[in-house]
């Protein structure tokens, strides 16, 4: 039947497939066929390779592969992760329904949604505690616009940026998918950013990003004549927002939820964390990509997905406004001082579901009874929260309580309508409380009485036939039937034969049929009535959607504040002073992540006006890198309103945080470690200001002694003289402090070491002055070097000391003394 | 109804849950409830946190959370990744079936399997091109036993090891789950290994690993009285194998597939790649964890999952036997020279499914009709392969063809039985060819004729009632019914009313009922007959299982050889000479991964008897690291039988490959970069032999100048004098060559640079001698340093040059000349 060649020679199924596929070019088409999603032709080849599933053929000449629907989500997840887009085509009727339209009628099918990495809505594929962002990058002249949206959680932001900050912008947003024009995609700097971030990239022609076109799209979506009313957007922001919305619309097949207005995030209100610092400081994941060991893994004590996502947004965009910071600190302090209130509120919040994502599903009418049930739980939780917070008089918390809103009526309606224990079986009906509808109550009573009648009928037939093992059973093919052992013959004429099996016989009777019909008619009506009532309930929820969203956001804020309070108590953090000064004084500071694993020695830092730069020397293993990073992390924590791991801290607001610490090389991308380090250092020299904080580890390492030393000196001089930033630098060049002594604001410190009975003790304690030794050989001993190698190394060390170093006349080769 | 407290006060559902949960302590219990898997009590709390899903309550006092069954696989995948074990409890009957047993009868449920990371069998959770290993570590005295099994692919290996090699062993096996005793888990070195690998760890008491007990388990499983017949196992190997099998048996609920005998992999037959080298050389993934950019991503040209997995096993365990290597090379060469045969075979193999994993499902009677259909495709493919290989006379290939076996009869049976186009709908029957069973043919004819009769009936009623829009429809609640617009009244007495809807009326008739009964009875019989025939077919397949496995392995071998041939042709590799000599001569060698992205300058190396150590200097960006790594990679490729990226190569077999290149630090684990580097270096000094290859980058960097230099010198001296390994070392200490001139087998080289009109040109070309300069400042310029900083750095550089270096008298501080 199947022949290769002209379309008309394909089977009806393949013809249907092809006409759908034509409409969704650029997507993989998941074509529903019974219990599988099948892919054909090129799609089949691509997917069989991507998922490593076998490529087969449907008739000659039609490559095919497929995934079972019950595990489709995990396959879908893999394809999405690889950056593919998938159009999901479903059967819109059953095979039986189709067959009634004609002997060989084709089942109706259509694409119901397009799944892309940035527009995911399936709960199973989303990370609950991560926002799932689609970002859009646009460009007009020197300006770049970045818009980003979490469709599942109703978030939509936009900001303008300069080319040099794009790396940092994209990195702090961490989008799953980036929409970009073909032209920008080819641009050198942007190509580099894209390679570094490795999110899915979707490109469109330049015209897709046209400002006029974007404006029209936005006006259409929001039903306004001009965007003036929504905010003061620049051209590049309009282009980014409009193109993003247009793209989302196509993926959702016009079944778009009501979008919130785009919010402009301006650059002045938050601390810019440099791209290098975002990577090196391991805020969200370690450099090997794991969450464990990141800052967020230690500080996130939130109990709701809402709060967890908000905390991450704070960490990406710390505030640079002392007033905002101190309001948050006040609220955190309230909870630190009122531990009982704090714990009580946490307990209540723990049961609050992910309102944002549930609401999105309600808006798209894709929600289940379970979703509505969850929403009811959320509203009940919010009501209890409001009760628990009545005692509170902190201004920020009072504002939050006000935003909880009044949802008692809706809550009552939901809990009076949905039967919580039955939502697992929604497909079979029975999840609506019969008491909320007179007709439903009647039909439900009929159905449940029939159950008893069925038992009576069985007893009657047992008596009639004398077969004690006679039973009335049910299966999906025959419906209800009477089953008896095959050894008995049913002689009574009322028994109508239906099926003979090896050991049993199956019959029916007129009476059984009648009863079955009553039951099935009732069941069918119940399902229909329940669906109707459920739809009504969803529409009622939509009326309050905006106010529920406000409440959800209030819960998120509260969760973050309570979480920070809990963190402060558990890990003994203190409230820092954050003001408009240029101070950076931390007493007894600790590294928030490292202190969790090991006994930790706290250290002070004070980058006051005449001490703006600290230069740290000292051996390996003594904790220089940890000290550097801990100060950057303390600064970031202070700017999100958190308490900090220290005895006390006074920090003047910072505009940008830079850090060049840790090692990373990417030989496949063609960069040497040294090149990466130089590029990160260059960003600091070019962009830091006198409000910035700079953390520099091992400047100039990884090259020769002379040029490395010269680079280090020049970099330190530039930060000291030109950018005048607050800075902490570490180095292995013990000579650097002496050579840089002409820089008057540089203070030198080193990590203290004690030698005791031939053992070296790392005290992890910072003291003024310059370290004399590196103890590299001692570390080699700890690492398990053979004894004779250690002896030789110590011998060379002495020789070098006398001769003045490797730089001196190497004319006389060293002789071995023992070997 | 639900009260907290004594068990008897719970609902029947919760009581059923609790009795199941008691049997599966240590597992999360996925309890099937309609369309959800629900979790209760502590499980609910754990899972709601792990998956970020909301915790709710089933009645007061019973915490609950759940995941919908249709996306359960992706949630399951997440839990498994987190190292949890999950017991899957299914409903063993429908609600209707249960209800017939009594008005409130509970649905029967039981645990059907336990899913753990190392015993996965679900295709959706497995990576097709990766083996999924469960490993077991045992210990007797100084000996350690490592057994590892891929249950899904029928692989079972064991080997003995020493403590110092365990890191490397575990790393090359890359297990998903490791079974270990409570005692070993606490042991310092092993704790470190576990922290580094981050696979799921399952621990049992010491007694679980008892040798006697393990022996009993193995004898039981294989039905033998003594293990003598299976191979010559040491105690520690018996313990590892037996404990592993015992654990697997419990997870599979005794539904264990027939296991193959454990194969002893001895240490002498393969090259040991040191743990540090496995990490640094990026064989399987880059250091940031991505596959893209790894060696395997470049060399894997296999077209079957079977071949892809075998190639990875080769790469983990390269052969150290020149004879094995040259046999493989001969076969690869055959395909290089016979491109047409090669391409033809690739095309055939491309359609061969994952036989190993399908067979495992058949053995456990968990296979679907689709699986059997796939197996048929595989057998057909193997038959075609055999045809295509008839011309071949290479000994290894002839052996492989012999292992394909004779499966024509089975193939004919499968393709005569299974209807390929219908396997997607297996649940509804129709996937068995009616022609293969007389009774089935009859019943199928009855069913399909009834379809026509149904149409006739509709036409008859249309005529009778005069309603042209009358139709006969079907739904799962009512079955077949006659639907007419509500505006018509059906007066004829034969129509029995069933349901009224808003716009339509539904009726039935005695005749329709009878026809329905014929159809449903036929359908029910078809389903039963087909299941019976399918079971028979599976048993028939099992009879040939062993021989099919052999064939699958032959396909894998062939795929690997063809893949290596393709690689050689595409990337212009040559056949290396691998023999018993101590040579390491590569002419025009290239880095297999880096050459894919950029224009690549080839370089030679020749570590002959009096030149055993090469010392490389030269500036950054010039390609030192790349040169070092490429030689290690060429060595590994040569030992798996692959051709290599070079003009020619002569390599005497290597026993161990060590490399200390690249940078990695793990501050959260408490190691400094320097400590990691020293530990990797210590491993080399302690374990390398005169048959080893050592690759060392930047020894002694990351500490002070004096001690770093001394360590470097001592390390080089030790390798030169004591281990006498073939070695390539790179350094930034330009003085090192001069200071080590007393070591007679050291040759010095540097990466050539040309300066031309103020520009630096990196020639990536290796020449004899010592580099004079580092060009670090030039790299800083490329990286975007501000001009004035570059000028200052150059100024310092000159000053230092005159004064003799940072080591010299720093009494006179440098003065700024321009600022």
Interface residues (C-beta under 8 A of the other chain):
Chain A: X33 X34 X35 X36 X38 X51 X52 X53 X54 X55 X56 X57 X58 X59 X66 X67 X68 X69 X70 X71 X72 X73 X74 X75 X77 X94 X95 X96 X97 X99 X100 X103 X122 X123 X124 X125 X127 X128 X129 X198 X282 X286 X287 X288 X289 X290 X292 X293 X305 X308 X350 X351 X352 X353 X354 X374 X377 X421 X424 X425 X426 X427 X428 X451 X452 X455 X471 X472 X473 X474 X475 X476 X477 X478 X479 X498 X499 X501 X508 X513 X517 X520 X521 X523 X524 X525 X527 X528 X593 X594 X597 X598 X619 X620 X621 X625 X626 X629 X662 X663 X664 X665 X666 X667 X668 X669 X670 X672 X673 X674 X675 X678 X679 X681 X682 X683 X685 X686 X698 X700 X701 X702 X703 X704 X705 X706 X707 X708 X709 X710 X711 X713 X714 X715 X717 X718 X721 X722 X732 X733 X734 X735 X736 X738 X739 X741 X742 X773 X774 X775 X776 X777 X779 X780 X782 X783 X784 X785 X786 X788 X789 X790 X792 X793 X794 X796 X797 X800 X801 X804 X805 X806 X807 X808 X810 X813 X814 X815 X816 X819
Chain B: X33 X34 X35 X36 X38 X51 X52 X53 X54 X55 X56 X57 X58 X59 X66 X67 X68 X69 X70 X71 X72 X73 X74 X75 X77 X94 X95 X96 X97 X99 X100 X103 X122 X123 X124 X125 X127 X128 X129 X198 X282 X286 X287 X288 X289 X290 X292 X293 X305 X308 X350 X351 X352 X353 X354 X373 X374 X377 X421 X424 X425 X426 X427 X428 X451 X452 X455 X471 X472 X473 X474 X475 X476 X477 X478 X479 X498 X499 X501 X508 X513 X517 X520 X521 X523 X524 X525 X527 X528 X593 X594 X597 X598 X619 X620 X621 X625 X626 X629 X662 X663 X664 X665 X666 X667 X668 X669 X670 X672 X673 X674 X675 X678 X679 X681 X682 X683 X685 X686 X698 X700 X701 X702 X703 X704 X705 X706 X707 X708 X709 X710 X711 X713 X714 X715 X717 X718 X721 X722 X732 X733 X734 X735 X736 X738 X739 X741 X742 X773 X774 X775 X776 X777 X779 X780 X782 X783 X784 X785 X786 X788 X789 X790 X792 X793 X794 X796 X797 X800 X801 X804 X805 X806 X807 X808 X810 X813 X814 X815 X816 X819
